[in-house]
Amino acid sequence: MRDEQDYYFKKAKKEKYPARSVYKLEEAQLKYKFLKSGQRVLDLGCHPGSWSMYTAGLLGENGLVVAADLQRTDIALQKPHAEIHWLCYDVYSAEFVDYLKSHWPGFHVVLSDMAPRTTGSQYADHQQSLALVRRVLDLAALFLHENGTLYCKVFQGEDFPEFLQECKPLFATVKVVKPKSSRLESREVFVLGRGFRRAK
Ligand SMILES: C[S@@+](CC[C@H](N)C(=O)[O-])C[C@H]1O[C@@H](n2cnc3c(N)ncnc32)[C@H](O)[C@@H]1O
């Protein structure tokens, strides 16, 4: 297992990504192909920036990535990457919602690799992770286009099935994805919702 993590760490370094977490998105993208040229993508919890860099490369010059995190991120990318706007916001803040509303008409894909600060208590970490992904669902309701895609991290635990039930009516399909690059012993999984149905 340690060798495997070492492998992804070295691969990220060689491919000039700031974090090996990029492969948790790349694996899903290679299989499900939900990121497409020219899209507008919102990346929540983007720091240190690997998912956004990878996404910007796939979207090409006509695409746009809006990337937000509590921590400041600022990586300059060379064309033909999509334009990236690095924002420093707490996703719970009203200012964040106002800023998005005043700048963009919505997004084709919402990504979230957000993780709460771990406390050592599995139960508390699970509950905080659920609070974050529920916030992601609220933001999706505001900003995700009809038929759009959500790919978001969540730490599994006793209330995870309830969260999945909350996702199901919102999307045509909902899958739970566990990428190989995510440690087996970690409770993290990714929920992939496709075909977003905007509530009438
Ligand atoms: C695992 S890292 C993301 C790694 C990133 N996907 C990459 O590939 O570089 C999780 C991030 O979620 C951010 N985060 C957690 N809670 C947040 C919140 N309420 N608002 C914004 N970002 C948050 C953390 O600051 C942290 O940088």
The ligand as an SDF file (V2000), in Angstrom:
LIG
                    3D

 27 29  0  0  0  0  0  0  0  0999 V2000
   -7.8300   17.4640   -0.2790 C   0  0  0  0  0  0  0  0  0  0  0  0
   -7.7320   19.2010   -0.4350 S   0  0  0  0  0  0  0  0  0  0  0  0
   -8.1110   19.4670   -2.1290 C   0  0  0  0  0  0  0  0  0  0  0  0
   -7.0140   19.0400   -3.0760 C   0  0  0  0  0  0  0  0  0  0  0  0
   -7.2580   19.5170   -4.5080 C   0  0  0  0  0  0  0  0  0  0  0  0
   -8.4070   18.8330   -5.1030 N   0  0  0  0  0  0  0  0  0  0  0  0
   -6.0730   19.2660   -5.4060 C   0  0  0  0  0  0  0  0  0  0  0  0
   -6.1140   18.3000   -6.1650 O   0  0  0  0  0  0  0  0  0  0  0  0
   -5.1120   20.0390   -5.3420 O   0  0  0  0  0  0  0  0  0  0  0  0
   -9.1830   19.7290    0.3920 C   0  0  0  0  0  0  0  0  0  0  0  0
   -9.3620   21.2480    0.4440 C   0  0  0  0  0  0  0  0  0  0  0  0
  -10.7050   21.5320    0.8990 O   0  0  0  0  0  0  0  0  0  0  0  0
  -10.6330   22.8410    1.4440 C   0  0  0  0  0  0  0  0  0  0  0  0
  -11.8400   23.1600    2.2170 N   0  0  0  0  0  0  0  0  0  0  0  0
  -12.3250   22.5280    3.3140 C   0  0  0  0  0  0  0  0  0  0  0  0
  -13.4110   23.1680    3.8020 N   0  0  0  0  0  0  0  0  0  0  0  0
  -13.6430   24.2320    2.9660 C   0  0  0  0  0  0  0  0  0  0  0  0
  -14.6030   25.2810    2.9620 C   0  0  0  0  0  0  0  0  0  0  0  0
  -15.5630   25.3620    3.8990 N   0  0  0  0  0  0  0  0  0  0  0  0
  -14.5490   26.2060    1.9660 N   0  0  0  0  0  0  0  0  0  0  0  0
  -13.5750   26.1390    1.0230 C   0  0  0  0  0  0  0  0  0  0  0  0
  -12.6150   25.1630    0.9830 N   0  0  0  0  0  0  0  0  0  0  0  0
  -12.6390   24.2310    1.9640 C   0  0  0  0  0  0  0  0  0  0  0  0
   -9.3680   22.7940    2.2900 C   0  0  0  0  0  0  0  0  0  0  0  0
   -8.8910   24.1100    2.5520 O   0  0  0  0  0  0  0  0  0  0  0  0
   -8.4150   21.9710    1.4090 C   0  0  0  0  0  0  0  0  0  0  0  0
   -7.5200   22.7830    0.6970 O   0  0  0  0  0  0  0  0  0  0  0  0
  1  2  1  0
  2  3  1  0
  2 10  1  0
  3  4  1  0
  4  5  1  0
  5  6  1  0
  5  7  1  0
  7  8  2  0
  7  9  1  0
 10 11  1  0
 11 12  1  0
 11 26  1  0
 12 13  1  0
 13 14  1  0
 13 24  1  0
 14 15  1  0
 14 23  1  0
 15 16  2  0
 16 17  1  0
 17 18  1  0
 17 23  2  0
 18 19  1  0
 18 20  2  0
 20 21  1  0
 21 22  2  0
 22 23  1  0
 24 25  1  0
 24 26  1  0
 26 27  1  0
M  CHG  2   2   1   9  -1
M  END
$$$$
